[in-house]
Amino acid sequence: MLIYGEPGVGKTVLAGSAIDHADTSPVLFLDVEGGVMSLREKDNIDVIQVRDIEQIVKIHDELHKREGGGYKTVVIDSLSELQKLDMKTVMELEIANARNPENLDKDVPTQKAWGKSLERMRRIIRGYKDLPVHTIMTAKLATTTDETTNITLYHPALPGKLRGDAPGFFDVVGFLRTKEEQNGAVVRRTLQIASTSKVIAKDRTDVLGFDEKGERKGVIFDPTVPDMWHVITASNNGKR
């Protein structure tokens, strides 16, 4: 699952709720953003602060070698920050190996650096997705406005081709936001999993986002991983 949204809407809490179900716990939480204070006192969750891209690669290789290392879920929080970290690494190497390093600015990526970072991020996402564990990743929210139609598109904050490629690796892509009820007193989280002309989202399981009447709304209110997993497994058993 890929969860994206603005800061503070609860992406980390939603991803961390995997610890509350036996099928998705224990959890390894790879903290790239540095925003997991709400999870540090939880049982069955190990948090590793990621500060360089090679650390992510080494952790993957170890989990692959150990067939998941005893974890049932691995979370990367977030892809947006991981991509920035990767680009920083790529540019540092490019400058170190350049004939005229004074002509390069580490804060202004070259076309070659963009291409290299894109391929490495694809390999990282694919590699973690292929581990024998549940994989949850988060991303920040970004918007793009079509100058012709004036329609604003909501999508994960990822650059260039990665923005379109990354969602394809996941079974569920959800846009998480908060919704204030009419009385103004209650704030509910909503996870949109239905794609529209304005929102990138999807549900490859085809069983999430139904209301009590069995009508598909494409939105999950106050989502948690255990609730979503219950719906998926119940559907696999012939129930909805």
Sequence and secondary structure as in RCSB ss.txt:
>XXXX:A:sequence
MLIYGEPGVGKTVLAGSAIDHADTSPVLFLDVEGGVMSLREKDNIDVIQVRDIEQIVKIHDELHKREGGGYKTVV
IDSLSELQKLDMKTVMELEIANARNPENLDKDVPTQKAWGKSLERMRRIIRGYKDLPVHTIMTAKLATTTDETTN
ITLYHPALPGKLRGDAPGFFDVVGFLRTKEEQNGAVVRRTLQIASTSKVIAKDRTDVLGFDEKGERKGVIFDPTV
PDMWHVITASNNGKR
>XXXX:A:secstr
 EEEESTTSSHHHHHHGGGGSTTT SEEEEESSS  GGGTT TTEEEEE  SHHHHHHHHHHHHHTTTTT SEEE
EE HHHHHHHHHHHHHHHHHHH SSGGG  TTS  HHHHHHHHHHHHHHHHHHHTSSSEEEEEEEEEEEE TTT 
 EEEEES  HHHHHHGGGG SEEEEEEEEE TTSS EEEEEE S  SSB  EETTS SSB TTS B SEEES  H
HHHHHHHHHHHTT  
